[in-house]
Amino acid sequence: MLLGQLVCSAAMLFLAGNLFAQIAVGGTTGTINDSQGTIITEARVMLTNHDTKAAQSTASTSTGVYVFNAARPGAYTLAVAKTGF
C-alpha cells in the first residue's frame, strides 16, 4: 500500500510539472536611451496588447533598463514617456 501511494505521489508531481510547462507567457526587456545614446532613467514604459488592449507599465531603472515578465504571446505596442523629452 505504501509503495502504491509513493508511486501515485511521484506521478502527481511529474504531471504537475508538465502542466506548468503549458503556460504561454513570455517577457521583454530593454534599455531606454535618447538619440545620442544617453541612458534615460525613471522613464514610464507602457506595454499594450493589440488584441486585448491590456496594458502593463513599469519604470526604467537607474541603468535605463525596463523589464516586463508576464506577457502573453501576441502583438504589442511599447511606448515610453519622460518629462522633458
C-alpha contacts under 8 A as a table, 3 or more apart, distances in Angstrom:
res1	aa1	res2	aa2	distance
1	M	4	G	5.16
1	M	5	Q	6.40
2	L	5	Q	5.11
2	L	6	L	6.25
3	L	6	L	5.09
3	L	7	V	6.18
4	G	7	V	5.15
4	G	8	C	6.08
5	Q	8	C	5.03
5	Q	9	S	5.98
6	L	9	S	5.03
6	L	10	A	6.01
7	V	10	A	5.10
7	V	11	A	6.08
8	C	11	A	5.09
8	C	12	M	6.19
9	S	12	M	5.11
9	S	13	L	6.28
10	A	13	L	5.16
10	A	14	F	6.20
11	A	14	F	5.06
11	A	15	L	6.13
12	M	15	L	5.13
12	M	16	A	6.01
13	L	16	A	5.11
13	L	17	G	6.37
14	F	17	G	5.37
14	F	18	N	6.60
15	L	18	N	5.08
15	L	19	L	6.28
16	A	19	L	5.10
16	A	20	F	6.61
17	G	20	F	5.44
17	G	21	A	6.67
18	N	21	A	5.09
18	N	22	Q	6.95
19	L	22	Q	5.53
19	L	23	I	7.64
20	F	23	I	5.81
24	A	72	R	6.16
24	A	73	P	6.86
25	V	70	A	5.80
25	V	71	A	5.45
25	V	72	R	4.64
25	V	73	P	6.55
26	G	69	N	6.42
26	G	70	A	5.78
26	G	71	A	5.17
26	G	72	R	6.06
26	G	73	P	6.83
27	G	67	V	7.49
27	G	68	F	5.21
27	G	69	N	4.40
27	G	70	A	5.57
27	G	71	A	5.32
27	G	72	R	7.99
28	T	67	V	6.01
28	T	68	F	5.30
28	T	69	N	6.65
29	T	65	V	7.13
29	T	66	Y	5.54
29	T	67	V	4.40
29	T	68	F	6.24
30	G	65	V	5.61
30	G	66	Y	5.60
30	G	67	V	6.87
31	T	39	I	7.51
31	T	60	S	7.65
31	T	63	T	7.80
31	T	64	G	5.12
31	T	65	V	4.32
31	T	66	Y	6.23
32	I	39	I	5.96
32	I	40	I	5.46
32	I	41	T	7.57
32	I	43	A	7.81
32	I	60	S	7.11
32	I	64	G	5.13
32	I	65	V	6.39
32	I	66	Y	7.59
33	N	36	Q	7.52
33	N	37	G	5.12
33	N	38	T	5.22
33	N	39	I	4.46
33	N	40	I	5.36
33	N	64	G	7.14
34	D	37	G	5.26
34	D	38	T	5.42
34	D	39	I	6.65
34	D	40	I	6.74
35	S	38	T	7.50
39	I	63	T	6.72
39	I	64	G	5.32
40	I	43	A	6.46
40	I	60	S	7.41
40	I	63	T	7.75
40	I	64	G	5.21
41	T	59	A	7.93
41	T	60	S	5.41
41	T	61	T	5.61
41	T	62	S	5.18
41	T	63	T	6.48
41	T	64	G	4.80
41	T	65	V	7.96
42	E	59	A	5.31
42	E	60	S	4.83
42	E	61	T	5.92
42	E	62	S	6.98
42	E	64	G	7.39
42	E	82	K	7.50
43	A	59	A	5.33
43	A	60	S	5.23
43	A	64	G	7.95
43	A	80	V	6.56
43	A	81	A	5.74
43	A	82	K	4.84
44	R	57	S	7.02
44	R	58	T	6.05
44	R	59	A	4.67
44	R	60	S	6.72
44	R	80	V	5.61
44	R	81	A	5.13
44	R	82	K	6.24
45	V	57	S	5.54
45	V	58	T	5.34
45	V	59	A	5.66
45	V	60	S	7.03
45	V	66	Y	7.34
45	V	78	L	7.06
45	V	79	A	5.76
45	V	80	V	4.56
45	V	81	A	6.59
46	M	55	A	6.73
46	M	56	Q	5.74
46	M	57	S	4.36
46	M	58	T	6.64
46	M	77	T	7.97
46	M	78	L	5.70
46	M	79	A	5.13
46	M	80	V	6.38
47	L	55	A	5.53
47	L	56	Q	5.23
47	L	57	S	6.22
47	L	76	Y	6.46
47	L	77	T	5.78
47	L	78	L	4.70
47	L	79	A	6.61
48	T	53	K	5.88
48	T	54	A	5.68
48	T	55	A	4.25
48	T	56	Q	6.51
48	T	76	Y	5.36
48	T	77	T	5.24
48	T	78	L	6.61
49	N	52	T	5.66
49	N	53	K	4.97
49	N	54	A	5.41
49	N	55	A	6.41
49	N	74	G	6.88
49	N	75	A	6.04
49	N	76	Y	4.50
49	N	77	T	6.64
50	H	53	K	5.52
50	H	74	G	7.57
50	H	75	A	5.66
50	H	76	Y	5.46
50	H	77	T	7.03
51	D	74	G	7.74
51	D	75	A	7.51
56	Q	68	F	7.88
58	T	66	Y	6.92
58	T	67	V	7.49
58	T	68	F	7.67
59	A	66	Y	6.36
60	S	63	T	7.49
60	S	64	G	4.94
60	S	65	V	5.01
60	S	66	Y	4.65
61	T	64	G	4.95
61	T	65	V	5.23
61	T	66	Y	6.53
62	S	65	V	7.50
68	F	71	A	7.00
81	A	85	F	7.48
82	K	85	F	5.75
